[in-house]
Amino acid sequence: MSDELTPLQIETLRRDWRYFAILTFLFSFGFSVYSGPFQNYLRDVLQASALDLGKLEAIREIPGLLAALMAGTLVALAESKVAAIGLILGGIGIGVTGYFDHLNPLITVTVFWSIGFHLWATVQGSITLALSKGKEGGRHLGRMSGIGAVATIVGLGTTYLLTRLFPGAYKAYFILGGIAIVIAGIYALLLSTHAEHGSRQRLIFRREYGLFYLLTFLEGCRRQIFSIFASFALIIVYKMPLQTMVLIQFVNAILIAITAPRMGKILDKRGEREPLTLYAIGLIVVFLGYATLQTAWALVALFLIDNILFTFGIGFTTYLNRIVRKGELTPCIAMGTTMNHIAAVTVPYFGALLWMKTGNYQYPFWVGVFIAIISLVATRYLPSGVASEV
């Protein structure tokens, strides 16, 4: 807590941290209940192909491509209010997902909840850093990631039990997830001005933030290739059943809950260059494994390793927080989300097309190797050590 705050402000700040932890938990719980069985839902109910998945994911990410524009439009609203709008829209959309058993209407409702999701994504890190009051931003980002991972564990555990008791009841899973996310939005409405960064610019694109934009763009490429095709390969090629996929994600969430808070502390202590360099090297190894190995459980191990490496990603936000000008954090994160999603609206479709045309799921991962190598080079331009935060 800052020494400059009055006792009443300190108490309000503590309350805001409680509310933000609760809403972070509820969002991650709800989203895991939805996302855990979703690709199995595509296979079992819609009989979707890899190309169908690529089309769905590419269109779903269009709101992310427009994230900076959306955040700029809502510049008059505090970050907490933007978060509330996003979470409530996202929860409603996810809650009704199970009512659609054809691809086109599913795409429509997916774009709807994606608008809300990306509004939340553009302000989540900003709110965390605002509440941290310029102290140990990495630790707080890591702590929120840890809370999200614990919520994911609970959500996937709940989903696993539901799949045992009510197999194939996808509609019920999605309704439960949607309700949790809407409640998270209600908690966001209760946050005070501690969660705000004050007045901010509409749109920010400065040359001095170029490395941040490049790294987030490359991260978008990496995220789309692995998060979509790694799990879908296990489901389609290696015939992993729903309960096994949920169990894999459950173990993954436990590992993230352990590593994310520690990663935040490392970033505060050592800066971003060394951890993100290690991150890029790890990605090269993981992508090479998926591009060459054909043993299901070896790919599962790589899947878990990749998701542990994903905790390094908070380093992009802590790096920006160290260099950003006052009042520009939220719009810069929004612009970074847009750069990230330039990849997100193209990689899923063309990656799926590459898979379908060649008949080999491994080709998209060779593209991932190339992207990870570029990321490794880019991270070497990060400043070494720790600079002061804004």
Contacts in CASP RR format, 6 or more apart in sequence:
PFRMAT RR
TARGET T0000
AUTHOR 0000-0000-0000
METHOD contacts of the structure
MODEL  1
MSDELTPLQIETLRRDWRYFAILTFLFSFGFSVYSGPFQNYLRDVLQASA
LDLGKLEAIREIPGLLAALMAGTLVALAESKVAAIGLILGGIGIGVTGYF
DHLNPLITVTVFWSIGFHLWATVQGSITLALSKGKEGGRHLGRMSGIGAV
ATIVGLGTTYLLTRLFPGAYKAYFILGGIAIVIAGIYALLLSTHAEHGSR
QRLIFRREYGLFYLLTFLEGCRRQIFSIFASFALIIVYKMPLQTMVLIQF
VNAILIAITAPRMGKILDKRGEREPLTLYAIGLIVVFLGYATLQTAWALV
ALFLIDNILFTFGIGFTTYLNRIVRKGELTPCIAMGTTMNHIAAVTVPYF
GALLWMKTGNYQYPFWVGVFIAIISLVATRYLPSGVASEV
1 10 0 8 1.000
1 13 0 8 1.000
1 14 0 8 1.000
1 133 0 8 1.000
2 133 0 8 1.000
2 135 0 8 1.000
5 13 0 8 1.000
5 133 0 8 1.000
9 194 0 8 1.000
12 192 0 8 1.000
12 194 0 8 1.000
13 131 0 8 1.000
13 133 0 8 1.000
13 192 0 8 1.000
13 194 0 8 1.000
15 192 0 8 1.000
16 131 0 8 1.000
16 191 0 8 1.000
16 192 0 8 1.000
16 194 0 8 1.000
16 195 0 8 1.000
17 131 0 8 1.000
19 187 0 8 1.000
19 188 0 8 1.000
19 190 0 8 1.000
19 191 0 8 1.000
20 127 0 8 1.000
20 128 0 8 1.000
20 131 0 8 1.000
20 144 0 8 1.000
20 187 0 8 1.000
20 191 0 8 1.000
20 195 0 8 1.000
21 144 0 8 1.000
21 147 0 8 1.000
22 184 0 8 1.000
22 187 0 8 1.000
23 83 0 8 1.000
23 87 0 8 1.000
23 184 0 8 1.000
23 185 0 8 1.000
23 187 0 8 1.000
23 188 0 8 1.000
24 124 0 8 1.000
24 144 0 8 1.000
24 147 0 8 1.000
24 148 0 8 1.000
24 151 0 8 1.000
24 184 0 8 1.000
25 147 0 8 1.000
25 148 0 8 1.000
25 150 0 8 1.000
25 151 0 8 1.000
26 151 0 8 1.000
26 180 0 8 1.000
26 181 0 8 1.000
26 183 0 8 1.000
26 184 0 8 1.000
26 187 0 8 1.000
27 87 0 8 1.000
27 120 0 8 1.000
27 148 0 8 1.000
27 151 0 8 1.000
27 180 0 8 1.000
27 181 0 8 1.000
27 184 0 8 1.000
28 147 0 8 1.000
28 148 0 8 1.000
28 149 0 8 1.000
28 151 0 8 1.000
28 152 0 8 1.000
29 151 0 8 1.000
29 152 0 8 1.000
29 154 0 8 1.000
29 155 0 8 1.000
29 158 0 8 1.000
29 177 0 8 1.000
29 180 0 8 1.000
30 94 0 8 1.000
30 151 0 8 1.000
30 155 0 8 1.000
30 176 0 8 1.000
30 177 0 8 1.000
30 178 0 8 1.000
30 180 0 8 1.000
30 181 0 8 1.000
31 94 0 8 1.000
31 152 0 8 1.000
31 177 0 8 1.000
31 181 0 8 1.000
32 151 0 8 1.000
32 152 0 8 1.000
32 155 0 8 1.000
32 156 0 8 1.000
32 159 0 8 1.000
32 249 0 8 1.000
32 253 0 8 1.000
33 155 0 8 1.000
33 156 0 8 1.000
33 158 0 8 1.000
33 159 0 8 1.000
33 173 0 8 1.000
33 174 0 8 1.000
33 176 0 8 1.000
33 177 0 8 1.000
33 178 0 8 1.000
33 180 0 8 1.000
34 94 0 8 1.000
34 95 0 8 1.000
34 97 0 8 1.000
34 173 0 8 1.000
34 174 0 8 1.000
34 177 0 8 1.000
34 178 0 8 1.000
36 156 0 8 1.000
36 159 0 8 1.000
36 245 0 8 1.000
36 246 0 8 1.000
36 249 0 8 1.000
37 159 0 8 1.000
37 163 0 8 1.000
37 170 0 8 1.000
37 173 0 8 1.000
37 242 0 8 1.000
37 245 0 8 1.000
37 246 0 8 1.000
38 97 0 8 1.000
39 53 0 8 1.000
39 231 0 8 1.000
39 232 0 8 1.000
39 235 0 8 1.000
39 245 0 8 1.000
40 235 0 8 1.000
40 241 0 8 1.000
40 242 0 8 1.000
40 245 0 8 1.000
41 98 0 8 1.000
41 170 0 8 1.000
42 48 0 8 1.000
42 52 0 8 1.000
42 53 0 8 1.000
42 56 0 8 1.000
43 235 0 8 1.000
43 236 0 8 1.000
44 168 0 8 1.000
44 170 0 8 1.000
44 242 0 8 1.000
45 101 0 8 1.000
45 170 0 8 1.000
46 52 0 8 1.000
46 101 0 8 1.000
46 102 0 8 1.000
46 103 0 8 1.000
46 106 0 8 1.000
48 56 0 8 1.000
48 103 0 8 1.000
49 356 0 8 1.000
50 229 0 8 1.000
50 232 0 8 1.000
50 236 0 8 1.000
50 352 0 8 1.000
50 355 0 8 1.000
50 356 0 8 1.000
50 361 0 8 1.000
51 352 0 8 1.000
51 353 0 8 1.000
51 355 0 8 1.000
51 356 0 8 1.000
52 103 0 8 1.000
53 228 0 8 1.000
53 232 0 8 1.000
53 348 0 8 1.000
53 352 0 8 1.000
54 228 0 8 1.000
54 348 0 8 1.000
54 349 0 8 1.000
54 351 0 8 1.000
54 352 0 8 1.000
55 103 0 8 1.000
55 107 0 8 1.000
55 348 0 8 1.000
55 349 0 8 1.000
55 352 0 8 1.000
56 103 0 8 1.000
56 106 0 8 1.000
56 107 0 8 1.000
56 110 0 8 1.000
56 348 0 8 1.000
57 224 0 8 1.000
57 228 0 8 1.000
57 344 0 8 1.000
57 348 0 8 1.000
57 349 0 8 1.000
58 344 0 8 1.000
58 345 0 8 1.000
58 346 0 8 1.000
58 347 0 8 1.000
58 348 0 8 1.000
58 349 0 8 1.000
59 107 0 8 1.000
59 110 0 8 1.000
59 111 0 8 1.000
59 345 0 8 1.000
60 107 0 8 1.000
60 110 0 8 1.000
60 111 0 8 1.000
60 114 0 8 1.000
61 114 0 8 1.000
61 224 0 8 1.000
61 341 0 8 1.000
61 344 0 8 1.000
61 345 0 8 1.000
61 348 0 8 1.000
62 111 0 8 1.000
62 114 0 8 1.000
62 341 0 8 1.000
62 345 0 8 1.000
63 70 0 8 1.000
63 111 0 8 1.000
63 114 0 8 1.000
63 115 0 8 1.000
63 116 0 8 1.000
63 117 0 8 1.000
63 118 0 8 1.000
64 114 0 8 1.000
64 118 0 8 1.000
64 121 0 8 1.000
64 337 0 8 1.000
64 338 0 8 1.000
64 340 0 8 1.000
64 341 0 8 1.000
64 344 0 8 1.000
65 338 0 8 1.000
65 341 0 8 1.000
65 342 0 8 1.000
65 344 0 8 1.000
65 345 0 8 1.000
66 118 0 8 1.000
66 338 0 8 1.000
67 118 0 8 1.000
67 119 0 8 1.000
67 121 0 8 1.000
67 122 0 8 1.000
67 334 0 8 1.000
67 335 0 8 1.000
67 336 0 8 1.000
67 337 0 8 1.000
67 338 0 8 1.000
67 341 0 8 1.000
68 122 0 8 1.000
68 203 0 8 1.000
68 204 0 8 1.000
68 331 0 8 1.000
68 334 0 8 1.000
68 335 0 8 1.000
68 336 0 8 1.000
68 337 0 8 1.000
68 338 0 8 1.000
69 203 0 8 1.000
69 338 0 8 1.000
70 115 0 8 1.000
70 118 0 8 1.000
70 119 0 8 1.000
70 122 0 8 1.000
70 334 0 8 1.000
71 82 0 8 1.000
71 119 0 8 1.000
71 122 0 8 1.000
71 123 0 8 1.000
71 330 0 8 1.000
71 331 0 8 1.000
71 334 0 8 1.000
72 202 0 8 1.000
72 203 0 8 1.000
72 331 0 8 1.000
72 334 0 8 1.000
74 81 0 8 1.000
74 82 0 8 1.000
74 85 0 8 1.000
74 119 0 8 1.000
75 200 0 8 1.000
75 201 0 8 1.000
75 202 0 8 1.000
75 331 0 8 1.000
77 85 0 8 1.000
78 193 0 8 1.000
78 195 0 8 1.000
78 196 0 8 1.000
78 198 0 8 1.000
79 123 0 8 1.000
79 126 0 8 1.000
79 127 0 8 1.000
79 130 0 8 1.000
79 195 0 8 1.000
79 196 0 8 1.000
79 197 0 8 1.000
79 330 0 8 1.000
80 123 0 8 1.000
80 127 0 8 1.000
80 188 0 8 1.000
80 189 0 8 1.000
80 191 0 8 1.000
80 195 0 8 1.000
80 196 0 8 1.000
81 188 0 8 1.000
81 189 0 8 1.000
82 119 0 8 1.000
82 120 0 8 1.000
82 122 0 8 1.000
82 123 0 8 1.000
83 119 0 8 1.000
83 120 0 8 1.000
83 123 0 8 1.000
83 124 0 8 1.000
83 127 0 8 1.000
83 185 0 8 1.000
83 188 0 8 1.000
83 191 0 8 1.000
84 185 0 8 1.000
84 186 0 8 1.000
84 188 0 8 1.000
84 189 0 8 1.000
85 116 0 8 1.000
85 119 0 8 1.000
86 115 0 8 1.000
86 116 0 8 1.000
86 117 0 8 1.000
86 119 0 8 1.000
86 120 0 8 1.000
86 185 0 8 1.000
87 116 0 8 1.000
87 120 0 8 1.000
87 181 0 8 1.000
87 182 0 8 1.000
87 184 0 8 1.000
87 185 0 8 1.000
87 188 0 8 1.000
88 181 0 8 1.000
88 182 0 8 1.000
88 185 0 8 1.000
88 186 0 8 1.000
89 112 0 8 1.000
89 113 0 8 1.000
89 115 0 8 1.000
89 116 0 8 1.000
89 119 0 8 1.000
90 112 0 8 1.000
90 113 0 8 1.000
90 114 0 8 1.000
90 115 0 8 1.000
90 116 0 8 1.000
90 117 0 8 1.000
90 120 0 8 1.000
90 178 0 8 1.000
90 181 0 8 1.000
90 182 0 8 1.000
91 113 0 8 1.000
91 177 0 8 1.000
91 178 0 8 1.000
91 179 0 8 1.000
91 181 0 8 1.000
91 182 0 8 1.000
92 112 0 8 1.000
92 113 0 8 1.000
92 178 0 8 1.000
92 182 0 8 1.000
93 109 0 8 1.000
93 112 0 8 1.000
93 113 0 8 1.000
93 178 0 8 1.000
94 113 0 8 1.000
94 174 0 8 1.000
94 177 0 8 1.000
94 178 0 8 1.000
94 181 0 8 1.000
95 174 0 8 1.000
95 175 0 8 1.000
95 177 0 8 1.000
95 178 0 8 1.000
95 179 0 8 1.000
96 109 0 8 1.000
96 174 0 8 1.000
97 106 0 8 1.000
97 109 0 8 1.000
97 110 0 8 1.000
97 113 0 8 1.000
97 174 0 8 1.000
98 170 0 8 1.000
98 171 0 8 1.000
98 174 0 8 1.000
98 175 0 8 1.000
99 171 0 8 1.000
100 106 0 8 1.000
100 109 0 8 1.000
118 337 0 8 1.000
118 341 0 8 1.000
121 337 0 8 1.000
122 330 0 8 1.000
122 333 0 8 1.000
122 334 0 8 1.000
122 337 0 8 1.000
123 330 0 8 1.000
123 333 0 8 1.000
124 144 0 8 1.000
125 141 0 8 1.000
125 144 0 8 1.000
125 317 0 8 1.000
125 333 0 8 1.000
126 197 0 8 1.000
126 329 0 8 1.000
126 330 0 8 1.000
126 333 0 8 1.000
127 191 0 8 1.000
127 195 0 8 1.000
128 137 0 8 1.000
128 140 0 8 1.000
128 141 0 8 1.000
128 144 0 8 1.000
129 137 0 8 1.000
129 140 0 8 1.000
129 141 0 8 1.000
129 197 0 8 1.000
129 317 0 8 1.000
129 321 0 8 1.000
129 329 0 8 1.000
130 194 0 8 1.000
130 195 0 8 1.000
130 196 0 8 1.000
130 197 0 8 1.000
131 140 0 8 1.000
131 194 0 8 1.000
131 195 0 8 1.000
132 138 0 8 1.000
132 140 0 8 1.000
134 389 0 8 1.000
134 390 0 8 1.000
135 389 0 8 1.000
136 268 0 8 1.000
137 264 0 8 1.000
137 268 0 8 1.000
137 318 0 8 1.000
137 321 0 8 1.000
137 389 0 8 1.000
138 264 0 8 1.000
138 265 0 8 1.000
138 267 0 8 1.000
138 268 0 8 1.000
138 314 0 8 1.000
138 315 0 8 1.000
138 318 0 8 1.000
139 261 0 8 1.000
139 264 0 8 1.000
139 265 0 8 1.000
139 268 0 8 1.000
141 264 0 8 1.000
141 267 0 8 1.000
141 314 0 8 1.000
141 315 0 8 1.000
141 317 0 8 1.000
141 318 0 8 1.000
142 260 0 8 1.000
142 261 0 8 1.000
142 263 0 8 1.000
142 264 0 8 1.000
142 311 0 8 1.000
142 314 0 8 1.000
143 260 0 8 1.000
143 261 0 8 1.000
143 264 0 8 1.000
145 256 0 8 1.000
145 260 0 8 1.000
145 261 0 8 1.000
145 263 0 8 1.000
145 311 0 8 1.000
145 314 0 8 1.000
146 256 0 8 1.000
146 257 0 8 1.000
146 260 0 8 1.000
146 261 0 8 1.000
148 257 0 8 1.000
149 253 0 8 1.000
149 254 0 8 1.000
149 256 0 8 1.000
149 257 0 8 1.000
149 260 0 8 1.000
150 253 0 8 1.000
150 257 0 8 1.000
152 249 0 8 1.000
152 253 0 8 1.000
152 256 0 8 1.000
152 257 0 8 1.000
153 250 0 8 1.000
153 253 0 8 1.000
153 254 0 8 1.000
153 257 0 8 1.000
156 246 0 8 1.000
156 247 0 8 1.000
156 249 0 8 1.000
156 250 0 8 1.000
156 253 0 8 1.000
157 246 0 8 1.000
157 250 0 8 1.000
158 176 0 8 1.000
159 173 0 8 1.000
159 246 0 8 1.000
160 243 0 8 1.000
160 246 0 8 1.000
160 247 0 8 1.000
160 250 0 8 1.000
162 169 0 8 1.000
162 172 0 8 1.000
162 173 0 8 1.000
162 176 0 8 1.000
163 242 0 8 1.000
163 243 0 8 1.000
163 246 0 8 1.000
164 243 0 8 1.000
166 172 0 8 1.000
167 242 0 8 1.000
168 242 0 8 1.000
197 327 0 8 1.000
197 329 0 8 1.000
197 330 0 8 1.000
198 327 0 8 1.000
199 327 0 8 1.000
200 327 0 8 1.000
200 328 0 8 1.000
200 329 0 8 1.000
200 330 0 8 1.000
200 331 0 8 1.000
201 327 0 8 1.000
201 328 0 8 1.000
201 331 0 8 1.000
202 331 0 8 1.000
203 331 0 8 1.000
203 335 0 8 1.000
204 328 0 8 1.000
204 331 0 8 1.000
204 332 0 8 1.000
204 335 0 8 1.000
205 213 0 8 1.000
205 335 0 8 1.000
208 323 0 8 1.000
209 320 0 8 1.000
209 323 0 8 1.000
209 324 0 8 1.000
209 332 0 8 1.000
209 335 0 8 1.000
211 378 0 8 1.000
211 381 0 8 1.000
211 382 0 8 1.000
212 316 0 8 1.000
212 319 0 8 1.000
212 320 0 8 1.000
212 323 0 8 1.000
212 332 0 8 1.000
212 336 0 8 1.000
213 335 0 8 1.000
213 336 0 8 1.000
213 339 0 8 1.000
214 339 0 8 1.000
214 378 0 8 1.000
215 276 0 8 1.000
215 316 0 8 1.000
215 319 0 8 1.000
215 375 0 8 1.000
215 378 0 8 1.000
215 379 0 8 1.000
216 316 0 8 1.000
216 336 0 8 1.000
216 337 0 8 1.000
216 339 0 8 1.000
216 340 0 8 1.000
217 336 0 8 1.000
217 339 0 8 1.000
217 340 0 8 1.000
217 342 0 8 1.000
217 343 0 8 1.000
218 343 0 8 1.000
218 371 0 8 1.000
218 374 0 8 1.000
218 375 0 8 1.000
218 378 0 8 1.000
219 313 0 8 1.000
219 316 0 8 1.000
219 340 0 8 1.000
219 375 0 8 1.000
220 340 0 8 1.000
220 341 0 8 1.000
220 343 0 8 1.000
220 344 0 8 1.000
220 347 0 8 1.000
221 343 0 8 1.000
221 347 0 8 1.000
221 368 0 8 1.000
221 371 0 8 1.000
222 283 0 8 1.000
222 368 0 8 1.000
222 371 0 8 1.000
222 372 0 8 1.000
222 375 0 8 1.000
223 310 0 8 1.000
223 340 0 8 1.000
223 344 0 8 1.000
224 343 0 8 1.000
224 344 0 8 1.000
224 347 0 8 1.000
224 348 0 8 1.000
225 287 0 8 1.000
225 347 0 8 1.000
225 351 0 8 1.000
225 364 0 8 1.000
225 365 0 8 1.000
225 367 0 8 1.000
225 368 0 8 1.000
225 371 0 8 1.000
226 286 0 8 1.000
226 287 0 8 1.000
226 290 0 8 1.000
226 306 0 8 1.000
226 368 0 8 1.000
228 348 0 8 1.000
228 352 0 8 1.000
229 351 0 8 1.000
229 352 0 8 1.000
229 355 0 8 1.000
229 361 0 8 1.000
229 364 0 8 1.000
229 365 0 8 1.000
230 290 0 8 1.000
230 299 0 8 1.000
230 302 0 8 1.000
230 303 0 8 1.000
230 306 0 8 1.000
231 245 0 8 1.000
231 303 0 8 1.000
232 361 0 8 1.000
233 290 0 8 1.000
233 299 0 8 1.000
233 361 0 8 1.000
234 240 0 8 1.000
234 245 0 8 1.000
234 248 0 8 1.000
234 296 0 8 1.000
234 299 0 8 1.000
234 300 0 8 1.000
234 303 0 8 1.000
235 245 0 8 1.000
236 361 0 8 1.000
237 361 0 8 1.000
238 296 0 8 1.000
238 299 0 8 1.000
240 248 0 8 1.000
240 296 0 8 1.000
248 300 0 8 1.000
248 303 0 8 1.000
248 304 0 8 1.000
251 304 0 8 1.000
252 303 0 8 1.000
252 304 0 8 1.000
252 307 0 8 1.000
252 308 0 8 1.000
255 304 0 8 1.000
255 307 0 8 1.000
255 308 0 8 1.000
256 307 0 8 1.000
256 308 0 8 1.000
256 310 0 8 1.000
256 311 0 8 1.000
259 308 0 8 1.000
259 311 0 8 1.000
260 311 0 8 1.000
260 314 0 8 1.000
263 275 0 8 1.000
263 311 0 8 1.000
263 312 0 8 1.000
263 314 0 8 1.000
264 314 0 8 1.000
264 315 0 8 1.000
264 318 0 8 1.000
266 275 0 8 1.000
267 275 0 8 1.000
267 314 0 8 1.000
267 315 0 8 1.000
267 318 0 8 1.000
268 318 0 8 1.000
268 386 0 8 1.000
269 386 0 8 1.000
270 385 0 8 1.000
270 386 0 8 1.000
271 318 0 8 1.000
271 319 0 8 1.000
271 384 0 8 1.000
271 385 0 8 1.000
271 386 0 8 1.000
272 315 0 8 1.000
272 316 0 8 1.000
272 318 0 8 1.000
272 319 0 8 1.000
272 379 0 8 1.000
272 382 0 8 1.000
273 379 0 8 1.000
273 380 0 8 1.000
273 382 0 8 1.000
273 383 0 8 1.000
273 384 0 8 1.000
273 385 0 8 1.000
274 384 0 8 1.000
275 312 0 8 1.000
275 315 0 8 1.000
276 312 0 8 1.000
276 313 0 8 1.000
276 315 0 8 1.000
276 316 0 8 1.000
276 319 0 8 1.000
276 379 0 8 1.000
276 382 0 8 1.000
277 376 0 8 1.000
277 379 0 8 1.000
277 380 0 8 1.000
278 312 0 8 1.000
279 309 0 8 1.000
279 312 0 8 1.000
279 313 0 8 1.000
279 375 0 8 1.000
279 379 0 8 1.000
280 372 0 8 1.000
280 373 0 8 1.000
280 375 0 8 1.000
280 376 0 8 1.000
280 379 0 8 1.000
281 376 0 8 1.000
282 305 0 8 1.000
282 309 0 8 1.000
282 372 0 8 1.000
283 306 0 8 1.000
283 309 0 8 1.000
283 368 0 8 1.000
283 372 0 8 1.000
283 375 0 8 1.000
284 369 0 8 1.000
284 372 0 8 1.000
284 373 0 8 1.000
284 376 0 8 1.000
286 302 0 8 1.000
286 305 0 8 1.000
286 306 0 8 1.000
286 309 0 8 1.000
287 365 0 8 1.000
287 366 0 8 1.000
287 368 0 8 1.000
287 369 0 8 1.000
287 372 0 8 1.000
288 365 0 8 1.000
288 369 0 8 1.000
289 298 0 8 1.000
289 299 0 8 1.000
289 302 0 8 1.000
289 365 0 8 1.000
290 299 0 8 1.000
290 302 0 8 1.000
290 362 0 8 1.000
290 365 0 8 1.000
291 362 0 8 1.000
291 363 0 8 1.000
291 365 0 8 1.000
291 366 0 8 1.000
291 368 0 8 1.000
291 369 0 8 1.000
292 362 0 8 1.000
293 299 0 8 1.000
293 302 0 8 1.000
317 333 0 8 1.000
318 389 0 8 1.000
319 382 0 8 1.000
320 329 0 8 1.000
320 332 0 8 1.000
320 333 0 8 1.000
321 329 0 8 1.000
321 389 0 8 1.000
321 390 0 8 1.000
322 386 0 8 1.000
322 387 0 8 1.000
322 388 0 8 1.000
322 389 0 8 1.000
322 390 0 8 1.000
323 387 0 8 1.000
324 332 0 8 1.000
324 390 0 8 1.000
325 390 0 8 1.000
326 390 0 8 1.000
329 390 0 8 1.000
351 363 0 8 1.000
351 364 0 8 1.000
351 367 0 8 1.000
352 364 0 8 1.000
354 363 0 8 1.000
354 364 0 8 1.000
354 367 0 8 1.000
355 361 0 8 1.000
355 363 0 8 1.000
355 364 0 8 1.000
END
